[in-house]
Amino acid sequence: MAEILVLVDHADGAVKKVTLELLTKARALGTPSAVFVGAGFDKAAEKLGEYGAAKVYVAEDAELDGYVTAPKAELLAKLVADTGAAAVLVPATAEGKEVGARLAVKSGSGILTDAVDVSAELIAEQSIFGGSTVAHTKVTRGTPIIAMRPNATAPQAAPVAPERIDVAVELSDGAKLAKVVEKVVLPKGDRPELTEASIVVSGGRGVGSGENFAIIEGLADALGAAVGASRAAVDAGWYPHQAQVGQTGKTVSPQLYIAAGISGAIQHRAGMQTSKTIVAINKDDEAPIFELADYGVIGDLFKVVPQVTEEILKRK
């Protein structure tokens, strides 16, 4: 079967969930080969093998991790040329999409971003125009490069013993223009990361204040969910920018998305409408969010959300 390259998203060897999703999708398209850049492979090897990485191309040269984005694109371009891979899958994260775009230029290929599915014929399904249209697209030149949204594929284990292949690339001067001078690890709480969470509870303008977001956090903690916020709530300073869901924030696609006090402007919908099940809580029965919701609760979120939280906690 054709080789499918998968760029591993990891933090010092801790493999992120989106990589497991990409490996699962790659198995449906061909033979998955992971591309691991940086330190920590020994920590990652077992997890990559568990999800079907038949080969792992390992580039541990510290120089590749010492510059921003470009070295990964140059390494992938070399691997595409050397292996004749049928496609390259990268996560549709900020870094993943930049790596993919640079790779497309270097390899003379087309790139498809924010894909939610890919067929065996390498036809991608995308949500475009702010989420108002679903498109089916295919790369017509070079090696298809596809950036897939987190949570687009349910990860499924298929254990193999991966073959490690050490690789290296000589970086161009252009790849060294932006250097990493410091890395800061943000404190991680008990909640899952927003883009990887299977459940997301978001609050909007209707929450009313930053202090009131404790109600949203309470429901999220009861469900083991991540907390999101609309642009209005973030702009008002009620919740951190990194929690913003929407066209100018993060795109999420969880199994369950609960929108409390969010009207449902197109800007917000673009970032969450591929969620599998959407529940809206709003006292305005004409709020646009209800057009999108699978289940709608017309009511005051300050009454509804605490009751929902209480019922969930009773059943634990």
Secondary structure, 3 states (H helix, E strand, C coil): CCEEEEECCEECCEECHHHHHHHHHHHHHCEEEEEEECCCHHHHHHHHHHCCCCEEEEECCHHHHCECCHHHHHHHHHHHHHHCCCEEEEECCHHHHHHHHHHHHHHCCCEEEEEEEECCCCCEEEEECCCCEEEEECCCCCCCEEEECCCCCCCCCCCCCCEEEECCCCCCHHHHCCECCCCCCCCCCCCCCHHHCCEEEEECHHHCCCCCHHHHHHHHHHHCCEEEECHHHHHCCCCCHHHEECCCCECCCCCEEEEECCCCCHHHHCCCCCCCEEEEEECCCCCCHHHHCCEEEECCHHHHHHHHHHHHHHCC
